[in-house]
Amino acid sequence: QRLGEVQKTSSGQLKFITDATLQIIHCRRVLKWTYAHGYYRWQKKKEVALKNLFEHFQGEAEACLEKLHFWVEEKIKQFVHDDDDGDDENVNDDGDDDDGNN
């Protein structure tokens, strides 16, 4: 909603962000189960080539998922310009920096 207000865009036009987030959740759930499947499926030594291929595709899927996650989570921040969020992440409640300098 806040992004819609900042960009003056309807929430219907920004539905792709919600869809991408739901897709990330679904993909992480599927990827999680591929590790168990890969562990139990290829126990025999004669299937080493198939296991290596499976692990390669698993790594490719993980890399693509991380890229999608980056674009949704990090790149969307450039469209939200909210001054009252406060960008002072290194300041404690007492006003001191995390590194001890004032």
N, CA, C and O atoms as a printed pandas DataFrame, in Angstrom:
     atom_number atom_name residue_name chain_id  residue_number  x_coord  y_coord  z_coord
0              1         N          GLN        A               1    0.817   -1.186    0.000
1              2        CA          GLN        A               1    0.000    0.000    0.000
2              3         C          GLN        A               1    0.862    1.252    0.000
3              4         O          GLN        A               1    0.601    2.211   -0.726
4              5         N          ARG        A               2    1.911    1.218    0.844
5              6        CA          ARG        A               2    2.773    2.396    0.936
6              7         C          ARG        A               2    3.451    2.685   -0.396
7              8         O          ARG        A               2    3.578    3.844   -0.790
8              9         N          LEU        A               3    3.890    1.631   -1.098
9             10        CA          LEU        A               3    4.513    1.827   -2.403
10            11         C          LEU        A               3    3.511    2.437   -3.381
11            12         O          LEU        A               3    3.870    3.297   -4.185
12            13         N          GLY        A               4    2.271    1.996   -3.315
13            14        CA          GLY        A               4    1.233    2.564   -4.169
14            15         C          GLY        A               4    1.010    4.033   -3.893
15            16         O          GLY        A               4    0.796    4.822   -4.814
16            17         N          GLU        A               5    1.060    4.403   -2.613
17            18        CA          GLU        A               5    0.895    5.807   -2.244
18            19         C          GLU        A               5    2.075    6.643   -2.714
19            20         O          GLU        A               5    1.892    7.743   -3.237
20            21         N          VAL        A               6    3.274    6.129   -2.531
21            22        CA          VAL        A               6    4.480    6.874   -2.914
22            23         C          VAL        A               6    4.555    7.030   -4.431
23            24         O          VAL        A               6    4.842    8.118   -4.932
24            25         N          GLN        A               7    4.301    5.955   -5.153
25            26        CA          GLN        A               7    4.399    5.986   -6.615
26            27         C          GLN        A               7    3.111    6.444   -7.283
27            28         O          GLN        A               7    3.062    6.582   -8.505
28            29         N          LYS        A               8    2.060    6.683   -6.487
29            30        CA          LYS        A               8    0.757    7.088   -7.002
30            31         C          LYS        A               8    0.260    6.082   -8.046
31            32         O          LYS        A               8   -0.138    6.436   -9.156
32            33         N          THR        A               9    0.304    4.824   -7.637
33            34        CA          THR        A               9   -0.093    3.712   -8.492
34            35         C          THR        A               9   -1.093    2.869   -7.725
35            36         O          THR        A               9   -1.004    2.748   -6.503
36            37         N          SER        A              10   -2.041    2.291   -8.436
37            38        CA          SER        A              10   -3.040    1.460   -7.770
38            39         C          SER        A              10   -2.408    0.160   -7.288
39            40         O          SER        A              10   -1.421   -0.314   -7.851
40            41         N          SER        A              11   -2.986   -0.400   -6.250
41            42        CA          SER        A              11   -2.459   -1.651   -5.713
42            43         C          SER        A              11   -2.617   -2.785   -6.713
43            44         O          SER        A              11   -1.841   -3.739   -6.676
44            45         N          GLY        A              12   -3.585   -2.710   -7.593
45            46        CA          GLY        A              12   -3.761   -3.721   -8.635
46            47         C          GLY        A              12   -2.604   -3.756   -9.611
47            48         O          GLY        A              12   -2.227   -4.822  -10.097
48            49         N          GLN        A              13   -2.037   -2.591   -9.901
49            50        CA          GLN        A              13   -0.898   -2.531  -10.811
50            51         C          GLN        A              13    0.384   -3.011  -10.139
51            52         O          GLN        A              13    1.343   -3.360  -10.828
52            53         N          LEU        A              14    0.418   -3.034   -8.826
53            54        CA          LEU        A              14    1.600   -3.484   -8.083
54            55         C          LEU        A              14    1.440   -4.916   -7.576
55            56         O          LEU        A              14    2.230   -5.373   -6.750
56            57         N          LYS        A              15    0.434   -5.616   -8.060
57            58        CA          LYS        A              15    0.176   -6.993   -7.638
58            59         C          LYS        A              15    1.341   -7.918   -7.965
59            60         O          LYS        A              15    1.532   -8.934   -7.298
60            61         N          PHE        A              16    2.121   -7.572   -8.990
61            62        CA          PHE        A              16    3.249   -8.411   -9.376
62            63         C          PHE        A              16    4.260   -8.565   -8.239
63            64         O          PHE        A              16    4.960   -9.576   -8.172
64            65         N          ILE        A              17    4.346   -7.589   -7.357
65            66        CA          ILE        A              17    5.275   -7.674   -6.224
66            67         C          ILE        A              17    4.800   -8.756   -5.247
67            68         O          ILE        A              17    5.594   -9.565   -4.769
68            69         N          THR        A              18    3.516   -8.756   -4.963
69            70        CA          THR        A              18    2.956   -9.790   -4.092
70            71         C          THR        A              18    3.097  -11.161   -4.743
71            72         O          THR        A              18    3.449  -12.135   -4.078
72            73         N          ASP        A              19    2.824  -11.233   -6.036
73            74        CA          ASP        A              19    2.960  -12.506   -6.753
74            75         C          ASP        A              19    4.393  -13.018   -6.709
75            76         O          ASP        A              19    4.623  -14.213   -6.518
76            77         N          ALA        A              20    5.356  -12.118   -6.884
77            78        CA          ALA        A              20    6.761  -12.525   -6.849
78            79         C          ALA        A              20    7.151  -13.017   -5.458
79            80         O          ALA        A              20    7.897  -13.988   -5.328
80            81         N          THR        A              21    6.654  -12.356   -4.426
81            82        CA          THR        A              21    6.955  -12.773   -3.056
82            83         C          THR        A              21    6.374  -14.155   -2.771
83            84         O          THR        A              21    7.036  -14.998   -2.166
84            85         N          LEU        A              22    5.147  -14.382   -3.204
85            86        CA          LEU        A              22    4.542  -15.703   -3.023
86            87         C          LEU        A              22    5.285  -16.764   -3.815
87            88         O          LEU        A              22    5.416  -17.899   -3.357
88            89         N          GLN        A              23    5.774  -16.409   -4.996
89            90        CA          GLN        A              23    6.545  -17.351   -5.799
90            91         C          GLN        A              23    7.864  -17.702   -5.111
91            92         O          GLN        A              23    8.296  -18.854   -5.156
92            93         N          ILE        A              24    8.496  -16.737   -4.487
93            94        CA          ILE        A              24    9.736  -16.980   -3.743
94            95         C          ILE        A              24    9.481  -17.965   -2.604
95            96         O          ILE        A              24   10.255  -18.899   -2.397
96            97         N          ILE        A              25    8.396  -17.750   -1.871
97            98        CA          ILE        A              25    8.063  -18.643   -0.761
98            99         C          ILE        A              25    7.836  -20.064   -1.273
99           100         O          ILE        A              25    8.349  -21.025   -0.701
100          101         N          HIS        A              26    7.069  -20.191   -2.348
101          102        CA          HIS        A              26    6.800  -21.509   -2.920
102          103         C          HIS        A              26    8.091  -22.174   -3.404
103          104         O          HIS        A              26    8.314  -23.356   -3.142
104          105         N          CYS        A              27    8.930  -21.431   -4.100
105          106        CA          CYS        A              27   10.181  -21.991   -4.625
106          107         C          CYS        A              27   11.119  -22.425   -3.505
107          108         O          CYS        A              27   11.778  -23.458   -3.622
108          109         N          ARG        A              28   11.191  -21.664   -2.434
109          110        CA          ARG        A              28   12.040  -22.055   -1.309
110          111         C          ARG        A              28   11.535  -23.356   -0.677
111          112         O          ARG        A              28   12.321  -24.207   -0.260
112          113         N          ARG        A              29   10.226  -23.487   -0.617
113          114        CA          ARG        A              29    9.651  -24.715   -0.056
114          115         C          ARG        A              29    9.982  -25.917   -0.940
115          116         O          ARG        A              29   10.353  -26.976   -0.434
116          117         N          VAL        A              30    9.851  -25.758   -2.243
117          118        CA          VAL        A              30   10.175  -26.850   -3.175
118          119         C          VAL        A              30   11.662  -27.170   -3.121
119          120         O          VAL        A              30   12.048  -28.337   -3.060
120          121         N          LEU        A              31   12.495  -26.137   -3.142
121          122        CA          LEU        A              31   13.943  -26.339   -3.111
122          123         C          LEU        A              31   14.374  -27.050   -1.827
123          124         O          LEU        A              31   15.283  -27.881   -1.842
124          125         N          LYS        A              32   13.720  -26.718   -0.731
125          126        CA          LYS        A              32   14.026  -27.374    0.548
126          127         C          LYS        A              32   13.845  -28.886    0.431
127          128         O          LYS        A              32   14.667  -29.652    0.935
128          129         N          TRP        A              33   12.785  -29.312   -0.221
129          130        CA          TRP        A              33   12.514  -30.744   -0.337
130          131         C          TRP        A              33   13.406  -31.427   -1.362
131          132         O          TRP        A              33   13.558  -32.648   -1.325
132          133         N          THR        A              34   13.999  -30.666   -2.278
133          134        CA          THR        A              34   14.903  -31.301   -3.241
134          135         C          THR        A              34   16.169  -31.812   -2.559
135          136         O          THR        A              34   16.780  -32.775   -3.023
136          137         N          TYR        A              35   16.561  -31.176   -1.468
137          138        CA          TYR        A              35   17.745  -31.645   -0.749
138          139         C          TYR        A              35   17.498  -33.025   -0.137
139          140         O          TYR        A              35   18.355  -33.906   -0.205
140          141         N          ALA        A              36   16.327  -33.199    0.457
141          142        CA          ALA        A              36   15.981  -34.518    1.009
142          143         C          ALA        A              36   15.858  -35.548   -0.108
143          144         O          ALA        A              36   16.350  -36.669    0.018
144          145         N          HIS        A              37   15.206  -35.169   -1.191
145          146        CA          HIS        A              37   15.043  -36.090   -2.322
146          147         C          HIS        A              37   16.407  -36.502   -2.880
147          148         O          HIS        A              37   16.648  -37.683   -3.130
148          149         N          GLY        A              38   17.281  -35.543   -3.072
149          150        CA          GLY        A              38   18.610  -35.834   -3.608
150          151         C          GLY        A              38   19.429  -36.720   -2.694
151          152         O          GLY        A              38   20.205  -37.554   -3.160
152          153         N          TYR        A              39   19.261  -36.544   -1.401
153          154        CA          TYR        A              39   20.025  -37.354   -0.448
154          155         C          TYR        A              39   19.586  -38.816   -0.490
155          156         O          TYR        A              39   20.419  -39.722   -0.520
156          157         N          TYR        A              40   18.284  -39.036   -0.490
157          158        CA          TYR        A              40   17.786  -40.410   -0.428
158          159         C          TYR        A              40   17.708  -41.088   -1.795
159          160         O          TYR        A              40   17.736  -42.316   -1.871
160          161         N          ARG        A              41   17.611  -40.318   -2.865
161          162        CA          ARG        A              41   17.419  -40.905   -4.188
162          163         C          ARG        A              41   18.702  -41.544   -4.733
163          164         O          ARG        A              41   18.645  -42.619   -5.331
164          165         N          TRP        A              42   19.831  -40.913   -4.541
165          166        CA          TRP        A              42   21.067  -41.387   -5.163
166          167         C          TRP        A              42   22.055  -41.915   -4.132
167          168         O          TRP        A              42   23.095  -41.306   -3.881
168          169         N          GLN        A              43   21.724  -43.030   -3.552
169          170        CA          GLN        A              43   22.597  -43.675   -2.580
170          171         C          GLN        A              43   23.578  -44.643   -3.244
171          172         O          GLN        A              43   24.624  -44.962   -2.678
172          173         N          LYS        A              44   23.237  -45.103   -4.435
173          174        CA          LYS        A              44   24.079  -46.095   -5.118
174          175         C          LYS        A              44   25.223  -45.399   -5.843
175          176         O          LYS        A              44   25.047  -44.316   -6.400
176          177         N          LYS        A              45   26.377  -46.018   -5.833
177          178        CA          LYS        A              45   27.565  -45.418   -6.446
178          179         C          LYS        A              45   27.466  -45.359   -7.968
179          180         O          LYS        A              45   28.093  -44.502   -8.589
180          181         N          LYS        A              46   26.692  -46.252   -8.577
181          182        CA          LYS        A              46   26.596  -46.242  -10.036
182          183         C          LYS        A              46   25.780  -45.064  -10.565
183          184         O          LYS        A              46   25.765  -44.824  -11.773
184          185         N          GLU        A              47   25.108  -44.330   -9.693
185          186        CA          GLU        A              47   24.295  -43.193  -10.114
186          187         C          GLU        A              47   24.975  -41.850   -9.830
187          188         O          GLU        A              47   24.297  -40.835   -9.668
188          189         N          VAL        A              48   26.284  -41.842   -9.770
189          190        CA          VAL        A              48   27.024  -40.635   -9.432
190          191         C          VAL        A              48   26.803  -39.539  -10.473
191          192         O          VAL        A              48   26.663  -38.370  -10.114
192          193         N          ALA        A              49   26.771  -39.896  -11.741
193          194        CA          ALA        A              49   26.578  -38.901  -12.794
194          195         C          ALA        A              49   25.207  -38.240  -12.680
195          196         O          ALA        A              49   25.088  -37.026  -12.846
196          197         N          LEU        A              50   24.182  -39.025  -12.399
197          198        CA          LEU        A              50   22.840  -38.453  -12.229
198          199         C          LEU        A              50   22.777  -37.561  -10.992
199          200         O          LEU        A              50   22.139  -36.509  -11.004
200          201         N          LYS        A              51   23.442  -37.993   -9.932
201          202        CA          LYS        A              51   23.463  -37.183   -8.714
202          203         C          LYS        A              51   24.161  -35.846   -8.973
203          204         O          LYS        A              51   23.690  -34.804   -8.517
204          205         N          ASN        A              52   25.278  -35.871   -9.699
205          206        CA          ASN        A              52   25.986  -34.631  -10.023
206          207         C          ASN        A              52   25.137  -33.706  -10.888
207          208         O          ASN        A              52   25.132  -32.491  -10.685
208          209         N          LEU        A              53   24.421  -34.280  -11.851
209          210        CA          LEU        A              53   23.542  -33.475  -12.701
210          211         C          LEU        A              53   22.414  -32.864  -11.868
211          212         O          LEU        A              53   22.089  -31.686  -12.018
212          213         N          PHE        A              54   21.829  -33.668  -11.001
213          214        CA          PHE        A              54   20.769  -33.179  -10.117
214          215         C          PHE        A              54   21.271  -32.029   -9.249
215          216         O          PHE        A              54   20.587  -31.015   -9.107
216          217         N          GLU        A              55   22.448  -32.178   -8.675
217          218        CA          GLU        A              55   23.005  -31.130   -7.824
218          219         C          GLU        A              55   23.345  -29.872   -8.611
219          220         O          GLU        A              55   23.251  -28.760   -8.091
220          221         N          HIS        A              56   23.739  -30.054   -9.867
221          222        CA          HIS        A              56   23.991  -28.898  -10.730
222          223         C          HIS        A              56   22.703  -28.106  -10.945
223          224         O          HIS        A              56   22.677  -26.886  -10.783
224          225         N          PHE        A              57   21.636  -28.815  -11.311
225          226        CA          PHE        A              57   20.353  -28.139  -11.525
226          227         C          PHE        A              57   19.807  -27.541  -10.235
227          228         O          PHE        A              57   19.157  -26.495  -10.251
228          229         N          GLN        A              58   20.070  -28.198   -9.141
229          230        CA          GLN        A              58   19.674  -27.679   -7.843
230          231         C          GLN        A              58   20.376  -26.345   -7.562
231          232         O          GLN        A              58   19.758  -25.395   -7.080
232          233         N          GLY        A              59   21.659  -26.291   -7.867
233          234        CA          GLY        A              59   22.417  -25.057   -7.687
234          235         C          GLY        A              59   21.940  -23.949   -8.608
235          236         O          GLY        A              59   21.877  -22.787   -8.207
236          237         N          GLU        A              60   21.602  -24.307   -9.849
237          238        CA          GLU        A              60   21.064  -23.314  -10.785
238          239         C          GLU        A              60   19.736  -22.750  -10.279
239          240         O          GLU        A              60   19.497  -21.544  -10.343
240          241         N          ALA        A              61   18.877  -23.637   -9.777
241          242        CA          ALA        A              61   17.585  -23.192   -9.245
242          243         C          ALA        A              61   17.783  -22.277   -8.042
243          244         O          ALA        A              61   17.081  -21.277   -7.895
244          245         N          GLU        A              62   18.734  -22.618   -7.189
245          246        CA          GLU        A              62   19.009  -21.806   -6.014
246          247         C          GLU        A              62   19.542  -20.430   -6.417
247          248         O          GLU        A              62   19.156  -19.422   -5.826
248          249         N          ALA        A              63   20.418  -20.379   -7.411
249          250        CA          ALA        A              63   20.969  -19.099   -7.872
250          251         C          ALA        A              63   19.880  -18.215   -8.467
251          252         O          ALA        A              63   19.848  -17.011   -8.211
252          253         N          CYS        A              64   19.001  -18.798   -9.247
253          254        CA          CYS        A              64   17.896  -18.021   -9.834
254          255         C          CYS        A              64   16.950  -17.514   -8.759
255          256         O          CYS        A              64   16.461  -16.387   -8.829
256          257         N          LEU        A              65   16.698  -18.349   -7.772
257          258        CA          LEU        A              65   15.826  -17.945   -6.674
258          259         C          LEU        A              65   16.440  -16.804   -5.878
259          260         O          LEU        A              65   15.739  -15.871   -5.488
260          261         N          GLU        A              66   17.732  -16.871   -5.638
261          262        CA          GLU        A              66   18.404  -15.781   -4.924
262          263         C          GLU        A              66   18.353  -14.478   -5.715
263          264         O          GLU        A              66   18.196  -13.401   -5.141
264          265         N          LYS        A              67   18.487  -14.582   -7.028
265          266        CA          LYS        A              67   18.406  -13.393   -7.877
266          267         C          LYS        A              67   17.012  -12.778   -7.812
267          268         O          LYS        A              67   16.873  -11.562   -7.683
268          269         N          LEU        A              68   15.977  -13.618   -7.901
269          270        CA          LEU        A              68   14.602  -13.120   -7.797
270          271         C          LEU        A              68   14.371  -12.479   -6.436
271          272         O          LEU        A              68   13.768  -11.410   -6.340
272          273         N          HIS        A              69   14.847  -13.129   -5.397
273          274        CA          HIS        A              69   14.693  -12.587   -4.047
274          275         C          HIS        A              69   15.379  -11.225   -3.930
275          276         O          HIS        A              69   14.829  -10.293   -3.342
276          277         N          PHE        A              70   16.583  -11.117   -4.494
277          278        CA          PHE        A              70   17.301   -9.839   -4.469
278          279         C          PHE        A              70   16.484   -8.749   -5.160
279          280         O          PHE        A              70   16.320   -7.654   -4.622
280          281         N          TRP        A              71   15.981   -9.050   -6.341
281          282        CA          TRP        A              71   15.239   -8.039   -7.090
282          283         C          TRP        A              71   13.973   -7.620   -6.372
283          284         O          TRP        A              71   13.619   -6.441   -6.381
284          285         N          VAL        A              72   13.293   -8.553   -5.757
285          286        CA          VAL        A              72   12.056   -8.201   -5.064
286          287         C          VAL        A              72   12.349   -7.449   -3.772
287          288         O          VAL        A              72   11.725   -6.425   -3.496
288          289         N          GLU        A              73   13.283   -7.943   -2.985
289          290        CA          GLU        A              73   13.518   -7.356   -1.671
290          291         C          GLU        A              73   14.375   -6.096   -1.720
291          292         O          GLU        A              73   14.031   -5.094   -1.094
292          293         N          GLU        A              74   15.474   -6.132   -2.445
293          294        CA          GLU        A              74   16.419   -5.021   -2.414
294          295         C          GLU        A              74   16.088   -3.926   -3.439
295          296         O          GLU        A              74   16.086   -2.742   -3.103
296          297         N          LYS        A              75   15.817   -4.312   -4.648
297          298        CA          LYS        A              75   15.610   -3.312   -5.686
298          299         C          LYS        A              75   14.306   -2.544   -5.523
299          300         O          LYS        A              75   14.188   -1.427   -6.025
300          301         N          ILE        A              76   13.320   -3.120   -4.829
301          302        CA          ILE        A              76   12.062   -2.413   -4.633
302          303         C          ILE        A              76   12.243   -1.220   -3.695
303          304         O          ILE        A              76   11.445   -0.283   -3.715
304          305         N          LYS        A              77   13.295   -1.258   -2.872
305          306        CA          LYS        A              77   13.554   -0.166   -1.932
306          307         C          LYS        A              77   13.830    1.160   -2.633
307          308         O          LYS        A              77   13.572    2.223   -2.069
308          309         N          GLN        A              78   14.348    1.106   -3.849
309          310        CA          GLN        A              78   14.644    2.355   -4.555
310          311         C          GLN        A              78   13.376    3.093   -4.967
311          312         O          GLN        A              78   13.425    4.284   -5.276
312          313         N          PHE        A              79   12.243    2.399   -4.973
313          314        CA          PHE        A              79   10.982    3.037   -5.340
314          315         C          PHE        A              79   10.243    3.596   -4.143
315          316         O          PHE        A              79    9.305    4.377   -4.303
316          317         N          VAL        A              80   10.646    3.213   -2.958
317          318        CA          VAL        A              80    9.990    3.682   -1.747
318          319         C          VAL        A              80   10.881    4.739   -1.120
319          320         O          VAL        A              80   11.979    4.438   -0.651
320          321         N          HIS        A              81   10.416    5.957   -1.113
321          322        CA          HIS        A              81   11.170    7.065   -0.520
322          323         C          HIS        A              81   10.347    7.584    0.649
323          324         O          HIS        A              81    9.533    8.495    0.497
324          325         N          ASP        A              82   10.568    6.994    1.816
325          326        CA          ASP        A              82    9.808    7.366    2.994
326          327         C          ASP        A              82   10.777    7.945    4.006
327          328         O          ASP        A              82   11.595    7.218    4.570
328          329         N          ASP        A              83   10.694    9.253    4.244
329          330        CA          ASP        A              83   11.638    9.933    5.121
330          331         C          ASP        A              83   11.459    9.588    6.590
331          332         O          ASP        A              83   12.418    9.678    7.356
332          333         N          ASP        A              84   10.252    9.193    7.008
333          334        CA          ASP        A              84   10.058    8.948    8.423
334          335         C          ASP        A              84   10.479    7.547    8.847
335          336         O          ASP        A              84   10.322    7.206   10.019
336          337         N          ASP        A              85   11.007    6.718    7.944
337          338        CA          ASP        A              85   11.542    5.413    8.333
338          339         C          ASP        A              85   12.844    5.570    9.094
339          340         O          ASP        A              85   13.145    4.773    9.983
340          341         N          GLY        A              86   13.603    6.570    8.761
341          342        CA          GLY        A              86   14.877    6.795    9.430
342          343         C          GLY        A              86   15.946    5.887    8.888
343          344         O          GLY        A              86   15.854    4.666    9.013
344          345         N          ASP        A              87   16.959    6.471    8.288
345          346        CA          ASP        A              87   18.046    5.693    7.720
346          347         C          ASP        A              87   19.202    5.541    8.696
347          348         O          ASP        A              87   20.271    5.070    8.307
348          349         N          ASP        A              88   19.015    5.927    9.955
349          350        CA          ASP        A              88   20.084    5.855   10.937
350          351         C          ASP        A              88   20.104    4.466   11.568
351          352         O          ASP        A              88   19.721    4.299   12.726
352          353         N          GLU        A              89   20.545    3.482   10.811
353          354        CA          GLU        A              89   20.551    2.108   11.292
354          355         C          GLU        A              89   21.637    1.880   12.335
355          356         O          GLU        A              89   21.522    0.953   13.137
356          357         N          ASN        A              90   22.684    2.696   12.349
357          358        CA          ASN        A              90   23.801    2.496   13.263
358          359         C          ASN        A              90   23.663    3.284   14.555
359          360         O          ASN        A              90   24.619    3.372   15.326
360          361         N          VAL        A              91   22.506    3.851   14.804
361          362        CA          VAL        A              91   22.323    4.664   15.995
362          363         C          VAL        A              91   21.440    3.912   16.973
363          364         O          VAL        A              91   20.356    3.449   16.617
364          365         N          ASN        A              92   21.917    3.791   18.225
365          366        CA          ASN        A              92   21.142    3.145   19.278
366          367         C          ASN        A              92   20.121    4.119   19.834
367          368         O          ASN        A              92   20.101    5.289   19.451
368          369         N          ASP        A              93   19.269    3.642   20.741
369          370        CA          ASP        A              93   18.262    4.499   21.357
370          371         C          ASP        A              93   18.875    5.610   22.194
371          372         O          ASP        A              93   18.250    6.654   22.383
372          373         N          ASP        A              94   20.105    5.402   22.707
373          374        CA          ASP        A              94   20.739    6.422   23.536
374          375         C          ASP        A              94   21.499    7.454   22.706
375          376         O          ASP        A              94   22.119    8.360   23.264
376          377         N          GLY        A              95   21.457    7.324   21.359
377          378        CA          GLY        A              95   22.093    8.306   20.498
378          379         C          GLY        A              95   23.507    7.980   20.108
379          380         O          GLY        A              95   24.090    8.677   19.277
380          381         N          ASP        A              96   24.090    6.922   20.690
381          382        CA          ASP        A              96   25.455    6.545   20.368
382          383         C          ASP        A              96   25.488    5.662   19.132
383          384         O          ASP        A              96   24.551    4.912   18.858
384          385         N          ASP        A              97   26.585    5.766   18.392
385          386        CA          ASP        A              97   26.786    4.853   17.271
386          387         C          ASP        A              97   27.050    3.462   17.794
387          388         O          ASP        A              97   27.402    3.292   18.961
388          389         N          ASP        A              98   26.885    2.471   16.950
389          390        CA          ASP        A              98   27.184    1.089   17.346
390          391         C          ASP        A              98   28.668    0.894   17.636
391          392         O          ASP        A              98   29.040    0.022   18.422
392          393         N          ASP        A              99   29.529    1.717   16.995
393          394        CA          ASP        A              99   30.961    1.555   17.188
394          395         C          ASP        A              99   31.485    2.365   18.377
395          396         O          ASP        A              99   32.691    2.392   18.625
396          397         N          GLY        A             100   30.581    3.027   19.114
397          398        CA          GLY        A             100   30.998    3.722   20.331
398          399         C          GLY        A             100   31.325    5.189   20.120
399          400         O          GLY        A             100   31.589    5.891   21.096
400          401         N          ASN        A             101   31.320    5.681   18.892
401          402        CA          ASN        A             101   31.596    7.085   18.627
402          403         C          ASN        A             101   30.303    7.882   18.706
403          404         O          ASN        A             101   29.237    7.371   18.364
404          405         N          ASN        A             102   30.390    9.137   19.155
405          406        CA          ASN        A             102   29.206   10.006   19.209
406          407         C          ASN        A             102   29.085   10.846   17.993
407          408         O          ASN        A             102   28.145   11.632   17.877
